[in-house]
Amino acid sequence: MIFSYFCRMETLSNSVKELRHRYIEMLCEIYDKEEANALLMILLEHHFGISRVALALNPDMLLSDTECLTLQSSIRQLTASRPIQYVIGKTEFCGLEFEVDENVLIPRPETEELVTIVSSQAKTLAGAVDVLDIGTGSGCIAVSLARLIEGCRVTAIDISGNALDVARRNAARNGASVNFINADILSDPALPRRFDIIVSNPPYVCESERRDMRANVLDFEPPTALFVSDDDPLVFYRHIIDFARTHLKPHGTVWFEVNEHLGAETAELCRRHGFGDSAVMKDLFGKDRYVKAAR
Ligand code: GLN
């Protein structure tokens, strides 16, 4: 009698249906219901290969004790605001899968759009296109461009050796050939090559904008990839555009992702540095998000 009682308890607590109910409630402390549900489905799929359809077909599915612990650990991380992409160690960008961890920013949809814009520009160029990505992080821009632009040669630099390790693995897992270099753009490095396209999504969030940001970004994403001082928010753009003067081919173009409040200032900075044909472009949310600079 007692034995069967405990068995039933065990079964009940390990059923996906029951766990799902309990964990969604926990996740709802920081996510809305729909998001909580989606997050749980991502975890079930990632850890155990359980799809939404499989669950619908077999609602009484059970997890082993080890599986329960795995799921519990992931839920704890999510309720502590750790982004799902770091919890499962990967994300999708431009239809490719990228490894991510706390050494690199989680790629944003705005950056996907930047890749689309840059790759269509690259396709108008004849011959092998030389591309440089400055501050590559996870390598999402460099790797996607290497895959999208036929016959291009992609170089990518970053100040962080740990980020470059992630980026190198991302190039390998996506079959992309990228030349990664550990360099700090603020030290004005000299590279032995000129490029048709220089692209960068440098740190551009002002310190004063911290107060509008969520814990999942502030507590987990690498601050060196995000923040700049309010006193000199365009520091990276200034160094990059200066670098472009000596590292861009005569008809080359520079493509920046920018702070939505600093588009006009960034384009003006480019003009002052000899890039007379500079313009701001909007992102898919209608915000000033990119600057194209050409001579
Ligand atoms: N778009 C990112 C954010 O809002 C910032 C990226 C960056 O600083 N380059 O968190």
py3Dmol code that shows the C-alpha trace and the ligand (Angstrom):
import py3Dmol

protein = """\
ATOM      1  CA  MET A   1       0.000   0.000   0.000  1.00  0.00           C
ATOM      2  CA  ILE A   2       2.659   2.457   1.123  1.00  0.00           C
ATOM      3  CA  PHE A   3       4.875   1.308  -1.741  1.00  0.00           C
ATOM      4  CA  SER A   4       2.234   1.928  -4.341  1.00  0.00           C
ATOM      5  CA  TYR A   5       1.502   5.316  -2.821  1.00  0.00           C
ATOM      6  CA  PHE A   6       5.135   6.391  -3.238  1.00  0.00           C
ATOM      7  CA  CYS A   7       5.285   5.035  -6.764  1.00  0.00           C
ATOM      8  CA  ARG A   8       2.302   7.095  -7.685  1.00  0.00           C
ATOM      9  CA  MET A   9       3.866  10.184  -6.133  1.00  0.00           C
ATOM     10  CA  GLU A  10       7.070   9.560  -8.055  1.00  0.00           C
ATOM     11  CA  THR A  11       5.200   9.088 -11.305  1.00  0.00           C
ATOM     12  CA  LEU A  12       3.157  12.164 -10.727  1.00  0.00           C
ATOM     13  CA  SER A  13       6.136  14.420 -10.006  1.00  0.00           C
ATOM     14  CA  ASN A  14       8.131  13.153 -13.019  1.00  0.00           C
ATOM     15  CA  SER A  15       5.369  13.517 -15.562  1.00  0.00           C
ATOM     16  CA  VAL A  16       6.133  16.198 -18.115  1.00  0.00           C
ATOM     17  CA  LYS A  17       2.584  17.494 -17.764  1.00  0.00           C
ATOM     18  CA  GLU A  18       2.994  18.014 -14.041  1.00  0.00           C
ATOM     19  CA  LEU A  19       6.523  19.463 -14.324  1.00  0.00           C
ATOM     20  CA  ARG A  20       5.436  21.780 -17.059  1.00  0.00           C
ATOM     21  CA  HIS A  21       2.633  23.174 -14.954  1.00  0.00           C
ATOM     22  CA  ARG A  22       4.954  23.726 -11.992  1.00  0.00           C
ATOM     23  CA  TYR A  23       7.810  25.256 -13.979  1.00  0.00           C
ATOM     24  CA  ILE A  24       5.629  27.572 -16.028  1.00  0.00           C
ATOM     25  CA  GLU A  25       4.323  28.951 -12.777  1.00  0.00           C
ATOM     26  CA  MET A  26       7.910  29.564 -11.607  1.00  0.00           C
ATOM     27  CA  LEU A  27       8.910  31.165 -14.908  1.00  0.00           C
ATOM     28  CA  CYS A  28       5.876  33.425 -14.804  1.00  0.00           C
ATOM     29  CA  GLU A  29       7.570  35.314 -11.992  1.00  0.00           C
ATOM     30  CA  ILE A  30       9.739  37.009 -14.626  1.00  0.00           C
ATOM     31  CA  TYR A  31       8.243  36.060 -18.000  1.00  0.00           C
ATOM     32  CA  ASP A  32       4.725  36.302 -19.348  1.00  0.00           C
ATOM     33  CA  LYS A  33       2.783  33.079 -19.763  1.00  0.00           C
ATOM     34  CA  GLU A  34       3.363  32.688 -23.485  1.00  0.00           C
ATOM     35  CA  GLU A  35       7.112  33.313 -23.145  1.00  0.00           C
ATOM     36  CA  ALA A  36       7.316  30.909 -20.186  1.00  0.00           C
ATOM     37  CA  ASN A  37       5.628  28.215 -22.215  1.00  0.00           C
ATOM     38  CA  ALA A  38       7.922  28.791 -25.189  1.00  0.00           C
ATOM     39  CA  LEU A  39      11.008  28.671 -22.947  1.00  0.00           C
ATOM     40  CA  LEU A  40       9.934  25.376 -21.432  1.00  0.00           C
ATOM     41  CA  MET A  41       9.361  23.874 -24.866  1.00  0.00           C
ATOM     42  CA  ILE A  42      12.846  25.014 -25.941  1.00  0.00           C
ATOM     43  CA  LEU A  43      14.344  23.240 -22.915  1.00  0.00           C
ATOM     44  CA  LEU A  44      12.382  20.015 -23.490  1.00  0.00           C
ATOM     45  CA  GLU A  45      13.461  19.962 -27.111  1.00  0.00           C
ATOM     46  CA  HIS A  46      17.072  20.892 -26.363  1.00  0.00           C
ATOM     47  CA  HIS A  47      17.697  18.498 -23.478  1.00  0.00           C
ATOM     48  CA  PHE A  48      15.524  15.524 -24.404  1.00  0.00           C
ATOM     49  CA  GLY A  49      14.481  15.995 -28.022  1.00  0.00           C
ATOM     50  CA  ILE A  50      10.836  16.248 -26.949  1.00  0.00           C
ATOM     51  CA  SER A  51       8.888  18.273 -29.495  1.00  0.00           C
ATOM     52  CA  ARG A  52       5.571  20.035 -28.998  1.00  0.00           C
ATOM     53  CA  VAL A  53       3.937  17.433 -31.256  1.00  0.00           C
ATOM     54  CA  ALA A  54       5.452  14.494 -29.370  1.00  0.00           C
ATOM     55  CA  LEU A  55       4.171  15.953 -26.130  1.00  0.00           C
ATOM     56  CA  ALA A  56       0.682  16.463 -27.547  1.00  0.00           C
ATOM     57  CA  LEU A  57       0.630  12.850 -28.748  1.00  0.00           C
ATOM     58  CA  ASN A  58       1.892  11.499 -25.444  1.00  0.00           C
ATOM     59  CA  PRO A  59       0.738  13.854 -22.699  1.00  0.00           C
ATOM     60  CA  ASP A  60       1.646  11.407 -19.925  1.00  0.00           C
ATOM     61  CA  MET A  61       5.295  11.247 -20.902  1.00  0.00           C
ATOM     62  CA  LEU A  62       7.660  10.703 -17.969  1.00  0.00           C
ATOM     63  CA  LEU A  63      11.167  11.997 -17.332  1.00  0.00           C
ATOM     64  CA  SER A  64      13.821  10.028 -15.445  1.00  0.00           C
ATOM     65  CA  ASP A  65      15.155  11.452 -12.186  1.00  0.00           C
ATOM     66  CA  THR A  66      18.348  12.591 -13.931  1.00  0.00           C
ATOM     67  CA  GLU A  67      16.325  14.308 -16.627  1.00  0.00           C
ATOM     68  CA  CYS A  68      14.269  16.042 -13.942  1.00  0.00           C
ATOM     69  CA  LEU A  69      17.441  17.394 -12.361  1.00  0.00           C
ATOM     70  CA  THR A  70      18.709  18.637 -15.718  1.00  0.00           C
ATOM     71  CA  LEU A  71      15.455  20.440 -16.367  1.00  0.00           C
ATOM     72  CA  GLN A  72      15.365  21.848 -12.853  1.00  0.00           C
ATOM     73  CA  SER A  73      18.867  23.272 -13.214  1.00  0.00           C
ATOM     74  CA  SER A  74      17.933  25.040 -16.461  1.00  0.00           C
ATOM     75  CA  ILE A  75      14.740  26.433 -14.929  1.00  0.00           C
ATOM     76  CA  ARG A  76      16.726  27.805 -11.996  1.00  0.00           C
ATOM     77  CA  GLN A  77      19.043  29.602 -14.406  1.00  0.00           C
ATOM     78  CA  LEU A  78      16.105  31.111 -16.268  1.00  0.00           C
ATOM     79  CA  THR A  79      14.438  32.310 -13.077  1.00  0.00           C
ATOM     80  CA  ALA A  80      17.761  33.969 -12.179  1.00  0.00           C
ATOM     81  CA  SER A  81      17.399  35.903 -15.498  1.00  0.00           C
ATOM     82  CA  ARG A  82      20.113  34.004 -17.374  1.00  0.00           C
ATOM     83  CA  PRO A  83      19.178  34.282 -21.058  1.00  0.00           C
ATOM     84  CA  ILE A  84      17.872  31.059 -22.637  1.00  0.00           C
ATOM     85  CA  GLN A  85      20.589  31.292 -25.327  1.00  0.00           C
ATOM     86  CA  TYR A  86      23.304  31.000 -22.655  1.00  0.00           C
ATOM     87  CA  VAL A  87      21.370  28.273 -20.812  1.00  0.00           C
ATOM     88  CA  ILE A  88      21.273  26.054 -23.892  1.00  0.00           C
ATOM     89  CA  GLY A  89      24.589  27.429 -25.235  1.00  0.00           C
ATOM     90  CA  LYS A  90      23.375  28.274 -28.707  1.00  0.00           C
ATOM     91  CA  THR A  91      21.205  30.531 -30.825  1.00  0.00           C
ATOM     92  CA  GLU A  92      20.121  30.956 -34.405  1.00  0.00           C
ATOM     93  CA  PHE A  93      21.342  33.801 -36.591  1.00  0.00           C
ATOM     94  CA  CYS A  94      20.767  34.216 -40.331  1.00  0.00           C
ATOM     95  CA  GLY A  95      19.492  30.644 -40.473  1.00  0.00           C
ATOM     96  CA  LEU A  96      22.719  29.274 -38.973  1.00  0.00           C
ATOM     97  CA  GLU A  97      23.369  27.876 -35.509  1.00  0.00           C
ATOM     98  CA  PHE A  98      25.873  29.717 -33.304  1.00  0.00           C
ATOM     99  CA  GLU A  99      27.414  28.718 -30.000  1.00  0.00           C
ATOM    100  CA  VAL A 100      27.118  31.495 -27.400  1.00  0.00           C
ATOM    101  CA  ASP A 101      28.342  31.931 -23.858  1.00  0.00           C
ATOM    102  CA  GLU A 102      28.982  34.843 -21.503  1.00  0.00           C
ATOM    103  CA  ASN A 103      32.112  35.820 -23.454  1.00  0.00           C
ATOM    104  CA  VAL A 104      30.025  37.022 -26.375  1.00  0.00           C
ATOM    105  CA  LEU A 105      26.880  39.068 -26.967  1.00  0.00           C
ATOM    106  CA  ILE A 106      23.766  37.215 -27.985  1.00  0.00           C
ATOM    107  CA  PRO A 107      23.212  38.207 -31.623  1.00  0.00           C
ATOM    108  CA  ARG A 108      20.262  40.569 -32.132  1.00  0.00           C
ATOM    109  CA  PRO A 109      17.716  40.696 -34.987  1.00  0.00           C
ATOM    110  CA  GLU A 110      18.967  44.177 -35.941  1.00  0.00           C
ATOM    111  CA  THR A 111      22.375  42.661 -36.641  1.00  0.00           C
ATOM    112  CA  GLU A 112      20.814  40.009 -38.859  1.00  0.00           C
ATOM    113  CA  GLU A 113      19.399  42.841 -40.935  1.00  0.00           C
ATOM    114  CA  LEU A 114      22.856  44.427 -41.132  1.00  0.00           C
ATOM    115  CA  VAL A 115      24.211  41.167 -42.544  1.00  0.00           C
ATOM    116  CA  THR A 116      21.438  41.092 -45.150  1.00  0.00           C
ATOM    117  CA  ILE A 117      22.175  44.689 -46.213  1.00  0.00           C
ATOM    118  CA  VAL A 118      25.930  44.108 -46.397  1.00  0.00           C
ATOM    119  CA  SER A 119      25.666  40.833 -48.292  1.00  0.00           C
ATOM    120  CA  SER A 120      23.407  42.360 -50.954  1.00  0.00           C
ATOM    121  CA  GLN A 121      25.902  45.216 -51.353  1.00  0.00           C
ATOM    122  CA  ALA A 122      28.739  42.676 -51.643  1.00  0.00           C
ATOM    123  CA  LYS A 123      26.914  40.818 -54.403  1.00  0.00           C
ATOM    124  CA  THR A 124      27.102  43.934 -56.607  1.00  0.00           C
ATOM    125  CA  LEU A 125      30.917  43.802 -56.480  1.00  0.00           C
ATOM    126  CA  ALA A 126      32.945  41.882 -59.006  1.00  0.00           C
ATOM    127  CA  GLY A 127      35.685  39.388 -58.118  1.00  0.00           C
ATOM    128  CA  ALA A 128      36.756  38.205 -54.692  1.00  0.00           C
ATOM    129  CA  VAL A 129      35.402  40.533 -52.027  1.00  0.00           C
ATOM    130  CA  ASP A 130      37.597  41.294 -49.016  1.00  0.00           C
ATOM    131  CA  VAL A 131      35.541  41.774 -45.862  1.00  0.00           C
ATOM    132  CA  LEU A 132      36.639  42.840 -42.382  1.00  0.00           C
ATOM    133  CA  ASP A 133      34.434  42.521 -39.271  1.00  0.00           C
ATOM    134  CA  ILE A 134      35.640  44.609 -36.328  1.00  0.00           C
ATOM    135  CA  GLY A 135      34.658  43.385 -32.838  1.00  0.00           C
ATOM    136  CA  THR A 136      33.368  40.068 -34.096  1.00  0.00           C
ATOM    137  CA  GLY A 137      32.255  38.570 -30.741  1.00  0.00           C
ATOM    138  CA  SER A 138      30.530  35.250 -31.496  1.00  0.00           C
ATOM    139  CA  GLY A 139      31.576  35.693 -35.128  1.00  0.00           C
ATOM    140  CA  CYS A 140      27.933  35.871 -36.225  1.00  0.00           C
ATOM    141  CA  ILE A 141      28.489  38.666 -38.769  1.00  0.00           C
ATOM    142  CA  ALA A 142      31.774  37.299 -40.140  1.00  0.00           C
ATOM    143  CA  VAL A 143      30.605  33.689 -40.392  1.00  0.00           C
ATOM    144  CA  SER A 144      27.230  34.595 -41.950  1.00  0.00           C
ATOM    145  CA  LEU A 145      28.895  36.862 -44.530  1.00  0.00           C
ATOM    146  CA  ALA A 146      31.441  34.152 -45.337  1.00  0.00           C
ATOM    147  CA  ARG A 147      28.553  31.795 -46.004  1.00  0.00           C
ATOM    148  CA  LEU A 148      26.387  34.293 -47.905  1.00  0.00           C
ATOM    149  CA  ILE A 149      28.920  35.960 -50.211  1.00  0.00           C
ATOM    150  CA  GLU A 150      30.389  33.557 -52.691  1.00  0.00           C
ATOM    151  CA  GLY A 151      34.156  33.692 -53.043  1.00  0.00           C
ATOM    152  CA  CYS A 152      34.694  36.312 -50.330  1.00  0.00           C
ATOM    153  CA  ARG A 153      37.683  36.516 -47.999  1.00  0.00           C
ATOM    154  CA  VAL A 154      36.609  37.362 -44.479  1.00  0.00           C
ATOM    155  CA  THR A 155      38.863  38.655 -41.710  1.00  0.00           C
ATOM    156  CA  ALA A 156      37.520  39.288 -38.210  1.00  0.00           C
ATOM    157  CA  ILE A 157      39.146  40.926 -35.218  1.00  0.00           C
ATOM    158  CA  ASP A 158      38.274  41.119 -31.541  1.00  0.00           C
ATOM    159  CA  ILE A 159      40.050  42.292 -28.409  1.00  0.00           C
ATOM    160  CA  SER A 160      38.845  39.238 -26.472  1.00  0.00           C
ATOM    161  CA  GLY A 161      40.706  35.957 -26.892  1.00  0.00           C
ATOM    162  CA  ASN A 162      37.813  34.127 -25.226  1.00  0.00           C
ATOM    163  CA  ALA A 163      35.343  35.588 -27.726  1.00  0.00           C
ATOM    164  CA  LEU A 164      37.646  34.549 -30.583  1.00  0.00           C
ATOM    165  CA  ASP A 165      37.652  30.964 -29.282  1.00  0.00           C
ATOM    166  CA  VAL A 166      33.850  30.946 -29.533  1.00  0.00           C
ATOM    167  CA  ALA A 167      33.977  32.633 -32.959  1.00  0.00           C
ATOM    168  CA  ARG A 168      36.481  30.080 -34.291  1.00  0.00           C
ATOM    169  CA  ARG A 169      34.233  27.218 -33.185  1.00  0.00           C
ATOM    170  CA  ASN A 170      31.291  28.953 -34.867  1.00  0.00           C
ATOM    171  CA  ALA A 171      33.193  29.247 -38.124  1.00  0.00           C
ATOM    172  CA  ALA A 172      34.095  25.544 -37.931  1.00  0.00           C
ATOM    173  CA  ARG A 173      30.566  24.367 -37.080  1.00  0.00           C
ATOM    174  CA  ASN A 174      29.161  26.372 -40.003  1.00  0.00           C
ATOM    175  CA  GLY A 175      31.841  25.422 -42.500  1.00  0.00           C
ATOM    176  CA  ALA A 176      32.989  29.039 -42.951  1.00  0.00           C
ATOM    177  CA  SER A 177      36.522  30.123 -43.608  1.00  0.00           C
ATOM    178  CA  VAL A 178      37.365  33.244 -41.571  1.00  0.00           C
ATOM    179  CA  ASN A 179      40.749  34.637 -40.646  1.00  0.00           C
ATOM    180  CA  PHE A 180      40.462  35.594 -36.963  1.00  0.00           C
ATOM    181  CA  ILE A 181      42.914  38.062 -35.431  1.00  0.00           C
ATOM    182  CA  ASN A 182      43.248  39.106 -31.805  1.00  0.00           C
ATOM    183  CA  ALA A 183      43.532  42.899 -31.971  1.00  0.00           C
ATOM    184  CA  ASP A 184      42.208  46.025 -30.267  1.00  0.00           C
ATOM    185  CA  ILE A 185      40.789  48.559 -32.709  1.00  0.00           C
ATOM    186  CA  LEU A 186      41.394  51.312 -30.143  1.00  0.00           C
ATOM    187  CA  SER A 187      45.147  50.672 -30.487  1.00  0.00           C
ATOM    188  CA  ASP A 188      44.887  51.399 -34.230  1.00  0.00           C
ATOM    189  CA  PRO A 189      46.241  48.055 -35.489  1.00  0.00           C
ATOM    190  CA  ALA A 190      47.758  47.784 -38.963  1.00  0.00           C
ATOM    191  CA  LEU A 191      46.531  44.893 -41.095  1.00  0.00           C
ATOM    192  CA  PRO A 192      48.475  43.834 -44.190  1.00  0.00           C
ATOM    193  CA  ARG A 193      45.478  44.097 -46.510  1.00  0.00           C
ATOM    194  CA  ARG A 194      42.822  46.503 -47.807  1.00  0.00           C
ATOM    195  CA  PHE A 195      39.148  45.672 -47.767  1.00  0.00           C
ATOM    196  CA  ASP A 196      36.110  46.228 -49.990  1.00  0.00           C
ATOM    197  CA  ILE A 197      33.819  46.132 -46.995  1.00  0.00           C
ATOM    198  CA  ILE A 198      34.438  46.957 -43.354  1.00  0.00           C
ATOM    199  CA  VAL A 199      31.547  46.104 -41.041  1.00  0.00           C
ATOM    200  CA  SER A 200      31.210  46.622 -37.317  1.00  0.00           C
ATOM    201  CA  ASN A 201      28.702  46.371 -34.493  1.00  0.00           C
ATOM    202  CA  PRO A 202      30.895  47.930 -31.794  1.00  0.00           C
ATOM    203  CA  PRO A 203      29.873  48.720 -28.209  1.00  0.00           C
ATOM    204  CA  TYR A 204      27.426  51.639 -28.395  1.00  0.00           C
ATOM    205  CA  VAL A 205      25.162  51.586 -25.340  1.00  0.00           C
ATOM    206  CA  CYS A 206      25.855  54.611 -23.111  1.00  0.00           C
ATOM    207  CA  GLU A 207      26.503  53.940 -19.433  1.00  0.00           C
ATOM    208  CA  SER A 208      23.528  56.186 -18.652  1.00  0.00           C
ATOM    209  CA  GLU A 209      21.266  53.828 -20.635  1.00  0.00           C
ATOM    210  CA  ARG A 210      21.936  51.017 -18.161  1.00  0.00           C
ATOM    211  CA  ARG A 211      18.931  52.040 -16.124  1.00  0.00           C
ATOM    212  CA  ASP A 212      16.572  51.154 -18.991  1.00  0.00           C
ATOM    213  CA  MET A 213      18.039  47.685 -19.473  1.00  0.00           C
ATOM    214  CA  ARG A 214      16.840  44.343 -18.185  1.00  0.00           C
ATOM    215  CA  ALA A 215      18.684  42.092 -15.750  1.00  0.00           C
ATOM    216  CA  ASN A 216      19.121  39.376 -18.374  1.00  0.00           C
ATOM    217  CA  VAL A 217      21.380  41.745 -20.348  1.00  0.00           C
ATOM    218  CA  LEU A 218      23.039  43.606 -17.461  1.00  0.00           C
ATOM    219  CA  ASP A 219      23.870  40.574 -15.326  1.00  0.00           C
ATOM    220  CA  PHE A 220      24.993  38.206 -18.057  1.00  0.00           C
ATOM    221  CA  GLU A 221      26.136  39.777 -21.314  1.00  0.00           C
ATOM    222  CA  PRO A 222      29.758  40.983 -21.546  1.00  0.00           C
ATOM    223  CA  PRO A 223      29.834  44.697 -20.602  1.00  0.00           C
ATOM    224  CA  THR A 224      32.914  45.370 -22.748  1.00  0.00           C
ATOM    225  CA  ALA A 225      30.875  44.397 -25.811  1.00  0.00           C
ATOM    226  CA  LEU A 226      28.013  46.705 -24.877  1.00  0.00           C
ATOM    227  CA  PHE A 227      28.975  49.878 -23.073  1.00  0.00           C
ATOM    228  CA  VAL A 228      30.727  53.117 -23.867  1.00  0.00           C
ATOM    229  CA  SER A 229      31.202  56.161 -21.706  1.00  0.00           C
ATOM    230  CA  ASP A 230      28.681  58.983 -22.060  1.00  0.00           C
ATOM    231  CA  ASP A 231      31.636  61.363 -22.482  1.00  0.00           C
ATOM    232  CA  ASP A 232      32.802  59.689 -25.691  1.00  0.00           C
ATOM    233  CA  PRO A 233      30.076  57.375 -27.049  1.00  0.00           C
ATOM    234  CA  LEU A 234      31.479  57.347 -30.597  1.00  0.00           C
ATOM    235  CA  VAL A 235      34.995  56.318 -29.570  1.00  0.00           C
ATOM    236  CA  PHE A 236      34.845  53.041 -31.520  1.00  0.00           C
ATOM    237  CA  TYR A 237      33.372  54.667 -34.646  1.00  0.00           C
ATOM    238  CA  ARG A 238      36.122  57.308 -34.644  1.00  0.00           C
ATOM    239  CA  HIS A 239      38.882  54.708 -34.469  1.00  0.00           C
ATOM    240  CA  ILE A 240      37.216  52.477 -37.055  1.00  0.00           C
ATOM    241  CA  ILE A 241      36.629  55.276 -39.581  1.00  0.00           C
ATOM    242  CA  ASP A 242      40.210  56.430 -39.083  1.00  0.00           C
ATOM    243  CA  PHE A 243      41.419  52.867 -39.640  1.00  0.00           C
ATOM    244  CA  ALA A 244      39.214  52.703 -42.767  1.00  0.00           C
ATOM    245  CA  ARG A 245      41.131  55.617 -44.308  1.00  0.00           C
ATOM    246  CA  THR A 246      44.149  53.373 -44.683  1.00  0.00           C
ATOM    247  CA  HIS A 247      42.503  49.933 -44.878  1.00  0.00           C
ATOM    248  CA  LEU A 248      39.659  50.427 -47.337  1.00  0.00           C
ATOM    249  CA  LYS A 249      40.009  50.023 -51.102  1.00  0.00           C
ATOM    250  CA  PRO A 250      39.201  53.262 -53.006  1.00  0.00           C
ATOM    251  CA  HIS A 251      35.575  52.278 -53.693  1.00  0.00           C
ATOM    252  CA  GLY A 252      35.126  50.390 -50.440  1.00  0.00           C
ATOM    253  CA  THR A 253      32.300  50.943 -47.958  1.00  0.00           C
ATOM    254  CA  VAL A 254      31.993  50.900 -44.184  1.00  0.00           C
ATOM    255  CA  TRP A 255      28.834  49.560 -42.523  1.00  0.00           C
ATOM    256  CA  PHE A 256      28.041  50.268 -38.903  1.00  0.00           C
ATOM    257  CA  GLU A 257      25.354  49.228 -36.481  1.00  0.00           C
ATOM    258  CA  VAL A 258      24.725  52.283 -34.277  1.00  0.00           C
ATOM    259  CA  ASN A 259      22.922  53.505 -31.200  1.00  0.00           C
ATOM    260  CA  GLU A 260      19.437  54.598 -32.308  1.00  0.00           C
ATOM    261  CA  HIS A 261      20.012  58.039 -30.734  1.00  0.00           C
ATOM    262  CA  LEU A 262      23.395  58.621 -32.378  1.00  0.00           C
ATOM    263  CA  GLY A 263      22.811  57.853 -36.061  1.00  0.00           C
ATOM    264  CA  ALA A 264      23.084  61.441 -37.312  1.00  0.00           C
ATOM    265  CA  GLU A 265      26.166  62.118 -35.164  1.00  0.00           C
ATOM    266  CA  THR A 266      27.875  58.961 -36.416  1.00  0.00           C
ATOM    267  CA  ALA A 267      27.196  59.816 -40.083  1.00  0.00           C
ATOM    268  CA  GLU A 268      28.535  63.333 -39.444  1.00  0.00           C
ATOM    269  CA  LEU A 269      31.676  61.895 -37.837  1.00  0.00           C
ATOM    270  CA  CYS A 270      32.231  59.764 -40.946  1.00  0.00           C
ATOM    271  CA  ARG A 271      31.833  62.803 -43.223  1.00  0.00           C
ATOM    272  CA  ARG A 272      34.370  64.766 -41.176  1.00  0.00           C
ATOM    273  CA  HIS A 273      36.822  61.879 -41.588  1.00  0.00           C
ATOM    274  CA  GLY A 274      36.704  62.016 -45.374  1.00  0.00           C
ATOM    275  CA  PHE A 275      33.674  59.790 -46.001  1.00  0.00           C
ATOM    276  CA  GLY A 276      31.471  62.383 -47.722  1.00  0.00           C
ATOM    277  CA  ASP A 277      28.909  59.824 -48.850  1.00  0.00           C
ATOM    278  CA  SER A 278      27.597  58.759 -45.442  1.00  0.00           C
ATOM    279  CA  ALA A 279      23.987  58.089 -44.552  1.00  0.00           C
ATOM    280  CA  VAL A 280      21.828  56.756 -41.725  1.00  0.00           C
ATOM    281  CA  MET A 281      19.502  53.816 -42.341  1.00  0.00           C
ATOM    282  CA  LYS A 282      16.586  52.542 -40.258  1.00  0.00           C
ATOM    283  CA  ASP A 283      16.135  49.040 -38.843  1.00  0.00           C
ATOM    284  CA  LEU A 284      13.060  46.817 -39.006  1.00  0.00           C
ATOM    285  CA  PHE A 285      11.650  48.593 -35.953  1.00  0.00           C
ATOM    286  CA  GLY A 286      11.904  51.990 -37.726  1.00  0.00           C
ATOM    287  CA  LYS A 287      14.847  53.162 -35.596  1.00  0.00           C
ATOM    288  CA  ASP A 288      18.044  54.796 -36.852  1.00  0.00           C
ATOM    289  CA  ARG A 289      20.302  51.731 -36.659  1.00  0.00           C
ATOM    290  CA  TYR A 290      22.892  51.634 -39.441  1.00  0.00           C
ATOM    291  CA  VAL A 291      25.345  54.039 -40.999  1.00  0.00           C
ATOM    292  CA  LYS A 292      26.859  53.435 -44.398  1.00  0.00           C
ATOM    293  CA  ALA A 293      30.034  55.381 -45.080  1.00  0.00           C
ATOM    294  CA  ALA A 294      31.736  55.798 -48.455  1.00  0.00           C
ATOM    295  CA  ARG A 295      34.143  58.351 -49.871  1.00  0.00           C
TER     296      ARG A 295
END
"""
ligand_1 = """\
10
LIG
N 21.847 46.193 -29.582
C 22.512 45.777 -28.390
C 21.617 46.038 -27.179
O 20.728 46.830 -27.256
C 23.825 46.506 -28.207
C 24.842 46.061 -29.180
C 26.068 46.893 -29.103
O 26.384 47.591 -28.137
N 26.798 46.823 -30.136
O 21.778 45.434 -26.150
"""
view = py3Dmol.view(width=600, height=400)
view.addModel(protein, "pdb")
view.setStyle({"model": 0}, {"cartoon": {"style": "trace"}})
view.addModel(ligand_1, "xyz")
view.setStyle({"model": 1}, {"stick": {}})
view.zoomTo()
view.show()
